Amino acid sequence: MIQTYKGRTIEIGATVDVYRNLNQNGLYSVRDSKTGLVCCHSSSVRLSNVTFKVSESGRQKTVSEQRKRVHAFVRGTLEELEGNCPTGFEPVYYNPYVTSLFVREQSNLPIHAAESAFFEGKYAYAPCENDKYDLFSFGEMEEVK
């Protein structure tokens, strides 16, 4: 299901930020990374050339106040809304109370970037662990301003 937001549109190929919507269960917000405005909500999204971003100051505020806020997202090129998860992908998650970065669910190893990502339900999905883009150290993760 795609829901446009305030009449805004977004084109396939645009650079967007995707995050789980805190108020609409099961939907992801798709935000134009240039304007910072939410363009639509969708139950599934596929991006390419992605980076996983967490604002450390936002994470700390979330943990100290124990209140949900948008402080983590995945940035990439919008490829598809309302598609199916590609084969060879594994779950990736972020929980500010457990980890300071996005991590692969099975290995608990951090993920900073990937060729692509898919979002559906409670998870983001990324290509399996042998992805060549997943070779960053903790020190290489940039903080979101």
PyMOL commands that set and color helices and strands:
alter all, ss='L'
color gray80, all
select helices_A, chain A and resi 56-65+138-140
alter helices_A, ss='H'
color red, helices_A
select strands_A, chain A and resi 2-4+15-20+28-32+38-42+44-54+72-81+89-93+103-104+113-120+123-127
alter strands_A, ss='S'
color yellow, strands_A
deselect
rebuild
show_as cartoon
